[in-house]
Amino acid sequence: MFDIEVSQSALIDIRHATVYRGTELVLHDFSLEIAKGCSTVILGPNGSGKSTLIKLFSRELYPVLGKMGFARVFGQDQWNVWDLRRQLGIVSADLHHEYWGMTRGMEVVVSGFFSSVDLYDHQSISHFHRAQSYAMMERLGVDSLSEQPFAQMSTGEQRLVLLARALVHEPSTLLLDEPTTGLDVSACFQYLEILRDFIREGRTVILVTHHIHEIPPEIDRVVLLKNGAIQDDGPKSDVLNEHSLLALFGTPIELLHRHGWFQVVPAKAV
């Protein structure tokens, strides 16, 4: 396993956890440690347990624990999910689908301060909230969308607005679920450059994906997940190779590497 110091610097510390989705066993006797500052990609095919792991990190799911087991996020076993989301910026497919079509861009971003979907009458929205939200939208290049209904934005614009929502309260950690799905090449490159800036600022990114091209050069640790278990875990240079990816995805591939980025193409026929 990847050799890191966790203990007091732990962001995620899961030991011997079993997780069900309904009656389906997804993760069995699962252990994973991620230290603060250790940006990590969790790579796996569809059905590998990635979505369940995201919900475990975000405390939408709790595991079944044995005598030696625990599952801690930011050092705590139990969280009020709303308090956790003030420390953890999240962009997921589930969140993308939860917003009403007529919610305006500014409202989407401001809702990040309250960890809510949309805004409600009981929430006290200040000038600071709106000014900070506009500043973040401006930084991400989507300030022109502040009055635009969410449904009228392109997929790339929606993803950037949701990223602004995740970053607006300046979390130390960002949890991303296949962030460039549905984006064209230009939007994909723009999104990934923003993630690179976030990591360079000293913050932590946990990227959960099956897209190898999404892995920024700044992320060195790779965890391979298959059938609810960790297949491999370590530096990119050790873990990302054609043999391990064949075992992970079940298809022969050729791995390309250029300027710190990786991509795969079908292996040449013999």
Protein Blocks (a to p, Z undefined) as FASTA:
>chain_A
ZZddfklmpfbdcehiacdehjacfbgciacdddehiacdddddehilmmmmmmmmnopa
ccdddfkbccdeehiabdcfklmmmmmccddfklmmmpcfklcfklmmmmmmnopgcjdf
klccdfklmmmmmmmmmmnopmmmmmgcfklpcfklmmmmmmmmmmmnopabdcdehklg
oiafklmmmmmmmmmmmmmnopacddddfbfklpcfklmbdcddeehiafbgcdfklmmc
fklmmmmnopacddddeehiacddddddZZ
